[in-house]
């Protein structure tokens, strides 16, 4: 067993410094994500993008997740590379100033989400090396809270800027903020300077399949998230076609979503540390289902506000729950591969789901309301699967017992606690 080579005070100082830098990076990610998810679909719709084009926008993060299976070959293996990939993804949004076309919006969105997907598995492994497992939920909650708070502010400011200067310049400005904040990742310190080993796409899938708990959770998330993904392109139709909302109105919905996410993150983090990630996923999933039903039946924008609050609360629970369950069930050396496998599975599901409902809509098989209710049915199946799940035996990392030097985590299999 490795013994600490630094005093508790030095350990706490290193954790605090890393957390501060993580929060700066999370702020930039929150700003860019808020503009892409809250405003870009509406901007594209007003620019003439058809429902299938909106499906392409909704599918972009899941195309990226599917390709994230190759993160072991092409993703970052050091904090410097993490900063570079995140900065490049945010910087791609600046292209909208040069070519503010709907097709370019789809391409830029894919590039941005690729940077998030390729960086995610390494970042989860980095967290396992930098932060003690007993603080896992609260650390993820604090980082998520910073990201969501930045998203709330960005949704408000972005809506105002978009109404005055136009949508594409507002999104491009968010890209500049995200690029600058991503540079903070350069300063992250992890226990060793050794680079982690790479892994193939096949190994990433196997890392998920070899752990029955994760495989079952991924299947549940397939139904739960699949319903939400299929519904996402229909939200813009509710905003524009059913209610004729302004960009400022849509921005307010984004603010409510981000604000509830901000408040919920530390609460879900504490629940995950005390009661386990499955509790977070079960309760949060039920709240997410209620938000989808609210969007389906909303006769007035006030009902959308309630749905937005529920959606933000549920979103935080899924982020915290997934990070916690993957970390709990995998040793540090396998964590990035397992996360990449999870992303690949949910990405493949997301690509199909994003186009499914709008295709049925354009064929005249369903309407917006009936389509959203069908999506709610799929999400309900996922909630039931979460409710029936049973926790497995956790495998905890002891990586934080190593001394802190600059670099990336070592490929050392941690001792289970």
C-alpha positions as CSV (number, residue, x, y, z in Angstrom):
1,X,0.0,0.0,0.0
2,X,1.2,3.5,-0.8
3,X,1.6,5.9,2.0
4,X,1.1,9.7,1.8
5,X,4.3,11.7,1.1
6,X,2.7,15.0,2.1
7,X,1.0,16.4,5.2
8,X,-2.8,16.6,5.5
9,X,-2.5,20.4,5.1
10,X,-0.7,20.0,1.8
11,X,-3.2,17.4,0.7
12,X,-6.1,19.7,1.5
13,X,-4.3,22.6,-0.3
14,X,-3.8,20.5,-3.4
15,X,-7.5,19.4,-3.4
16,X,-8.6,23.0,-3.0
17,X,-6.4,24.2,-5.8
18,X,-7.5,21.5,-8.2
19,X,-11.1,22.1,-7.4
20,X,-10.8,25.9,-8.0
21,X,-9.2,25.2,-11.5
22,X,-11.9,22.6,-12.2
23,X,-14.5,25.1,-11.4
24,X,-13.0,27.7,-13.8
25,X,-13.1,25.1,-16.6
26,X,-16.7,24.1,-15.6
27,X,-17.8,27.7,-15.8
28,X,-16.6,27.9,-19.4
29,X,-18.3,24.6,-20.2
30,X,-21.5,25.8,-18.6
31,X,-21.5,29.0,-20.7
32,X,-21.0,27.2,-24.0
33,X,-23.4,24.4,-23.2
34,X,-26.2,26.9,-22.2
35,X,-26.0,28.7,-25.5
36,X,-25.9,25.5,-27.6
37,X,-28.7,23.7,-25.7
38,X,-31.0,26.5,-24.7
39,X,-30.7,28.9,-27.7
40,X,-29.1,27.3,-30.7
41,X,-32.1,25.1,-31.7
42,X,-34.5,28.1,-31.6
43,X,-32.0,30.2,-33.5
44,X,-31.6,27.5,-36.1
45,X,-35.4,27.1,-36.3
46,X,-35.9,30.8,-36.9
47,X,-33.2,30.5,-39.6
48,X,-35.3,28.0,-41.5
49,X,-34.0,24.7,-40.2
50,X,-36.5,21.9,-40.7
51,X,-37.5,19.4,-37.9
52,X,-35.0,16.8,-39.3
53,X,-32.3,19.4,-39.0
54,X,-33.4,20.0,-35.4
55,X,-33.0,16.3,-34.9
56,X,-29.4,16.6,-36.2
57,X,-28.7,19.2,-33.6
58,X,-30.2,17.0,-30.9
59,X,-28.2,14.0,-32.2
60,X,-24.9,15.9,-32.2
61,X,-23.9,15.1,-28.6
62,X,-24.8,11.5,-29.1
63,X,-22.8,11.2,-32.3
64,X,-19.9,12.6,-30.3
65,X,-20.6,10.1,-27.4
66,X,-20.6,7.2,-29.9
67,X,-17.3,8.3,-31.3
68,X,-16.1,8.7,-27.7
69,X,-15.4,5.0,-27.7
70,X,-12.2,6.0,-29.5
71,X,-11.2,8.4,-26.6
72,X,-8.6,6.0,-25.5
73,X,-6.7,6.5,-28.8
74,X,-7.5,10.1,-29.6
75,X,-8.5,11.7,-26.3
76,X,-6.3,13.6,-23.8
77,X,-3.8,11.8,-21.5
78,X,-2.6,14.8,-19.6
79,X,-4.1,18.0,-18.2
80,X,-2.4,20.0,-21.0
81,X,-4.1,17.9,-23.7
82,X,-7.4,18.1,-21.8
83,X,-7.2,21.9,-21.9
84,X,-6.3,21.9,-25.6
85,X,-9.2,19.7,-26.6
86,X,-11.8,21.6,-24.5
87,X,-10.5,24.9,-25.9
88,X,-10.7,23.7,-29.5
89,X,-14.3,22.6,-29.0
90,X,-15.3,25.9,-27.6
91,X,-13.4,27.8,-30.2
92,X,-15.3,26.1,-33.0
93,X,-18.4,28.2,-32.0
94,X,-16.6,31.3,-33.3
95,X,-17.2,30.0,-36.8
96,X,-20.8,31.1,-36.5
97,X,-19.7,34.7,-36.9
98,X,-18.2,33.8,-40.3
99,X,-20.9,31.5,-41.6
100,X,-24.2,31.8,-39.6
101,X,-25.9,29.1,-41.6
102,X,-28.1,26.3,-40.2
103,X,-25.9,23.6,-41.6
104,X,-22.8,25.2,-40.0
105,X,-24.7,25.3,-36.7
106,X,-25.0,21.5,-36.9
107,X,-21.3,21.0,-37.8
108,X,-20.1,23.4,-35.1
109,X,-22.4,21.6,-32.5
110,X,-20.9,18.2,-33.4
111,X,-17.3,19.6,-33.1
112,X,-18.1,21.1,-29.7
113,X,-19.7,17.9,-28.3
114,X,-16.8,15.8,-29.7
115,X,-14.4,17.8,-27.5
116,X,-16.7,17.1,-24.5
117,X,-17.0,13.4,-25.2
118,X,-13.3,12.8,-25.9
119,X,-12.3,14.7,-22.7
120,X,-14.9,13.2,-20.4
121,X,-13.5,9.7,-19.7
122,X,-10.0,11.1,-18.9
123,X,-11.5,13.8,-16.7
124,X,-13.4,11.2,-14.7
125,X,-10.2,9.3,-14.2
126,X,-8.4,12.5,-13.2
127,X,-11.0,13.2,-10.6
128,X,-10.5,9.7,-9.2
129,X,-6.8,10.5,-8.8
130,X,-7.2,14.0,-7.4
131,X,-10.1,13.7,-5.0
132,X,-10.8,11.1,-2.3
133,X,-13.8,8.8,-2.9
134,X,-15.5,9.9,0.3
135,X,-15.8,13.4,-1.3
136,X,-16.8,12.1,-4.8
137,X,-20.4,13.1,-4.8
138,X,-19.7,16.5,-3.2
139,X,-16.9,17.3,-5.6
140,X,-19.0,16.4,-8.7
141,X,-21.8,18.4,-7.1
142,X,-19.6,21.5,-6.6
143,X,-18.2,21.3,-10.1
144,X,-21.7,20.8,-11.6
145,X,-23.1,23.6,-9.5
146,X,-20.4,26.0,-10.9
147,X,-21.2,24.8,-14.5
148,X,-24.9,25.2,-14.0
149,X,-24.7,28.6,-12.4
150,X,-22.6,29.8,-15.3
151,X,-25.2,28.3,-17.6
152,X,-28.0,30.2,-15.9
153,X,-26.1,33.5,-16.2
154,X,-25.2,32.7,-19.8
155,X,-28.8,31.8,-20.8
156,X,-30.0,35.2,-19.4
157,X,-27.2,37.2,-21.0
158,X,-27.3,35.2,-24.2
159,X,-31.0,35.7,-24.7
160,X,-30.6,39.5,-24.4
161,X,-27.5,39.6,-26.6
162,X,-29.2,37.4,-29.2
163,X,-32.3,39.7,-29.3
164,X,-30.0,42.7,-29.9
165,X,-27.1,41.5,-32.0
166,X,-28.4,38.2,-33.4
167,X,-28.2,34.6,-32.3
168,X,-24.9,33.6,-34.0
169,X,-22.8,36.4,-32.4
170,X,-24.2,35.5,-29.0
171,X,-23.2,31.8,-29.4
172,X,-19.7,32.8,-30.8
173,X,-19.1,35.0,-27.8
174,X,-19.9,32.1,-25.5
175,X,-17.3,30.1,-27.5
176,X,-14.6,32.7,-26.7
177,X,-15.5,32.5,-22.9
178,X,-15.3,28.7,-23.0
179,X,-12.0,28.8,-24.8
180,X,-10.4,31.0,-22.2
181,X,-11.8,29.1,-19.2
182,X,-10.6,25.8,-20.7
183,X,-7.0,26.9,-20.3
184,X,-7.4,26.5,-16.5
185,X,-7.1,22.8,-17.0
186,X,-3.4,23.2,-17.8
187,X,-2.8,23.9,-14.1
188,X,-4.4,20.7,-12.7
189,X,-2.0,18.5,-10.6
190,X,-2.5,14.8,-10.4
191,X,-0.5,12.2,-8.3
192,X,2.1,11.2,-11.0
193,X,3.6,12.4,-14.2
194,X,3.1,9.1,-15.9
195,X,0.6,9.0,-18.9
196,X,-2.3,6.5,-18.5
197,X,-2.4,3.7,-21.0
198,X,-4.6,3.9,-24.1
199,X,-7.5,1.6,-24.8
200,X,-9.3,0.6,-27.9
201,X,-13.0,1.0,-28.7
202,X,-13.5,-2.8,-28.1
203,X,-11.8,-2.5,-24.7
204,X,-14.1,0.4,-23.8
205,X,-17.2,-1.7,-24.6
206,X,-15.8,-4.7,-22.7
207,X,-15.0,-2.6,-19.6
208,X,-18.7,-1.8,-19.4
209,X,-20.0,-5.3,-20.2
210,X,-17.7,-6.9,-17.6
211,X,-19.5,-5.1,-14.9
212,X,-23.2,-6.3,-14.6
213,X,-24.3,-3.3,-12.5
214,X,-23.0,-0.8,-15.1
215,X,-24.5,-2.8,-17.9
216,X,-27.9,-2.8,-16.3
217,X,-27.6,0.9,-15.5
218,X,-26.7,1.7,-19.0
219,X,-29.8,-0.2,-20.3
220,X,-32.0,1.7,-17.9
221,X,-30.4,5.0,-19.0
222,X,-31.0,3.9,-22.6
223,X,-34.8,4.0,-22.0
224,X,-34.8,7.0,-19.6
225,X,-32.5,9.2,-21.7
226,X,-33.9,7.9,-25.0
227,X,-37.3,9.4,-24.2
228,X,-35.8,12.7,-23.2
229,X,-33.6,12.8,-26.4
230,X,-36.4,11.9,-28.7
231,X,-38.4,14.7,-27.1
232,X,-35.7,17.4,-27.4
233,X,-36.3,18.4,-31.0
234,X,-40.0,18.8,-30.2
235,X,-39.2,21.4,-27.5
236,X,-38.3,24.0,-30.2
237,X,-41.6,23.2,-32.0
238,X,-43.4,23.9,-28.7
239,X,-41.5,27.2,-28.2
240,X,-41.9,28.5,-31.8
241,X,-44.9,26.8,-33.4
242,X,-47.2,26.3,-30.5
243,X,-46.4,29.3,-28.3
244,X,-44.4,31.7,-30.5
245,X,-42.0,32.5,-27.7
246,X,-39.3,35.2,-28.2
247,X,-35.6,34.3,-27.7
248,X,-35.8,36.2,-24.4
249,X,-38.7,33.9,-23.3
250,X,-36.7,30.8,-24.3
251,X,-33.7,32.3,-22.4
252,X,-35.8,32.5,-19.3
253,X,-36.7,28.9,-19.6
254,X,-33.0,28.2,-19.9
255,X,-32.4,30.3,-16.8
256,X,-34.9,28.3,-14.7
257,X,-33.5,25.0,-15.9
258,X,-29.9,26.1,-15.1
259,X,-30.9,27.7,-11.8
260,X,-32.6,24.5,-10.5
261,X,-29.6,22.5,-11.7
262,X,-27.3,24.8,-9.8
263,X,-29.2,24.3,-6.6
264,X,-29.7,20.6,-7.1
265,X,-26.1,19.6,-7.8
266,X,-24.7,19.9,-4.2
267,X,-27.9,18.3,-2.8
268,X,-27.6,15.3,-5.1
269,X,-23.9,15.1,-4.3
270,X,-24.6,14.8,-0.6
271,X,-27.3,12.2,-1.3
272,X,-24.9,10.2,-3.4
273,X,-22.2,10.2,-0.7
274,X,-24.7,9.2,2.0
275,X,-27.2,6.9,0.3
276,X,-25.4,5.9,-2.9
277,X,-25.8,6.7,-6.6
278,X,-28.8,4.4,-7.2
279,X,-30.9,6.5,-4.9
280,X,-30.0,9.6,-6.8
281,X,-30.9,8.0,-10.2
282,X,-34.2,6.6,-8.9
283,X,-35.5,9.9,-7.4
284,X,-34.0,12.1,-10.0
285,X,-35.4,10.0,-12.8
286,X,-38.9,10.3,-11.5
287,X,-38.6,14.1,-11.4
288,X,-37.3,14.0,-15.0
289,X,-40.3,12.1,-16.1
290,X,-42.6,14.7,-14.6
291,X,-40.8,17.5,-16.6
292,X,-41.5,15.7,-19.9
293,X,-45.2,15.3,-19.1
294,X,-45.3,19.0,-18.3
295,X,-43.9,19.9,-21.8
296,X,-46.4,17.5,-23.5
297,X,-49.5,19.0,-22.0
298,X,-48.4,22.7,-21.4
299,X,-51.2,25.1,-22.4
300,X,-49.3,28.1,-21.2
301,X,-45.6,29.2,-20.8
302,X,-46.0,29.0,-17.0
303,X,-46.3,25.2,-17.2
304,X,-43.1,25.2,-19.2
305,X,-41.4,27.1,-16.3
306,X,-42.5,24.2,-13.9
307,X,-41.2,21.7,-16.4
308,X,-37.9,23.5,-16.7
309,X,-37.4,23.5,-13.0
310,X,-38.0,19.8,-12.9
311,X,-35.8,19.1,-15.9
312,X,-32.9,21.0,-14.3
313,X,-33.3,19.1,-11.0
314,X,-33.3,15.8,-12.8
315,X,-30.4,16.7,-15.0
316,X,-28.2,17.3,-12.0
317,X,-29.2,13.9,-10.6
318,X,-28.2,12.1,-13.7
319,X,-24.8,13.8,-14.0
320,X,-24.0,13.0,-10.3
321,X,-25.5,9.6,-10.4
322,X,-23.7,8.4,-13.5
323,X,-20.3,9.7,-12.4
324,X,-20.8,8.2,-9.0
325,X,-21.9,4.7,-10.2
326,X,-19.1,4.4,-12.8
327,X,-16.5,5.5,-10.2
328,X,-18.0,3.2,-7.5
329,X,-17.9,0.1,-9.7
330,X,-14.6,0.5,-11.5
331,X,-11.0,0.8,-10.2
332,X,-9.1,3.9,-11.3
333,X,-7.1,2.1,-14.0
334,X,-10.3,1.0,-15.8
335,X,-12.4,4.1,-15.2
336,X,-11.8,6.0,-18.4
337,X,-12.4,2.9,-20.5
338,X,-15.7,2.1,-18.7
339,X,-16.9,5.7,-19.1
340,X,-16.0,5.7,-22.8
341,X,-18.0,2.4,-23.2
342,X,-21.0,4.0,-21.4
343,X,-20.8,7.0,-23.7
344,X,-20.6,4.8,-26.8
345,X,-23.7,2.8,-25.8
346,X,-25.8,5.8,-24.8
347,X,-24.5,7.7,-27.9
348,X,-25.7,5.0,-30.3
349,X,-29.1,5.1,-28.5
350,X,-29.2,8.9,-28.7
351,X,-28.5,9.0,-32.5
352,X,-31.5,6.8,-33.2
353,X,-33.8,8.5,-30.6
354,X,-33.0,12.0,-31.8
355,X,-34.4,11.3,-35.3
356,X,-37.1,8.9,-34.4
357,X,-39.9,11.2,-33.2
358,X,-39.3,14.0,-35.7
359,X,-39.4,11.4,-38.5
360,X,-42.7,10.2,-37.3
361,X,-43.8,13.9,-37.0
362,X,-42.9,14.7,-40.5
363,X,-44.6,11.6,-41.8
364,X,-47.8,12.7,-40.0
365,X,-47.9,9.7,-37.7
366,X,-47.8,11.7,-34.5
367,X,-48.3,15.3,-33.4
368,X,-46.2,17.3,-31.1
369,X,-48.2,16.5,-28.0
370,X,-48.7,12.8,-28.7
371,X,-45.0,12.5,-29.6
372,X,-44.0,13.9,-26.3
373,X,-46.3,11.5,-24.4
374,X,-44.8,8.6,-26.3
375,X,-41.3,9.9,-25.2
376,X,-42.6,10.1,-21.7
377,X,-43.6,6.4,-21.9
378,X,-40.0,5.4,-22.8
379,X,-38.6,7.5,-20.0
380,X,-41.0,5.8,-17.6
381,X,-39.6,2.4,-18.5
382,X,-36.1,3.7,-17.5
383,X,-37.4,5.0,-14.2
384,X,-38.9,1.6,-13.4
385,X,-35.6,-0.1,-14.3
386,X,-33.8,2.3,-12.0
387,X,-36.3,1.6,-9.2
388,X,-35.7,-2.2,-9.5
389,X,-31.9,-2.0,-9.6
390,X,-29.9,-3.3,-6.6
391,X,-26.5,-1.9,-5.6
392,X,-23.3,-4.0,-6.2
393,X,-20.1,-4.2,-4.2
394,X,-18.2,-0.9,-4.6
395,X,-14.6,-0.8,-5.7
396,X,-13.0,2.3,-4.3
397,X,-9.8,4.0,-5.5
398,X,-7.0,4.8,-3.1
399,X,-5.2,7.0,-5.7
400,X,-5.3,10.1,-3.5
401,X,-2.8,8.5,-1.1
402,X,-0.1,9.2,-3.7
403,X,2.0,12.3,-3.5
404,X,0.9,15.2,-5.6
405,X,3.0,16.2,-8.6
406,X,2.0,17.7,-11.9
407,X,0.9,15.4,-14.7
408,X,-1.8,12.7,-15.2
409,X,-2.9,9.7,-13.2
410,X,-0.7,6.6,-13.2
411,X,-2.0,3.3,-14.6
412,X,-1.7,1.7,-11.2
413,X,-4.6,-0.6,-10.1
414,X,-5.9,0.8,-6.8
415,X,-6.5,-1.2,-3.7
416,X,-10.2,-1.8,-3.1
417,X,-11.4,-0.5,0.2
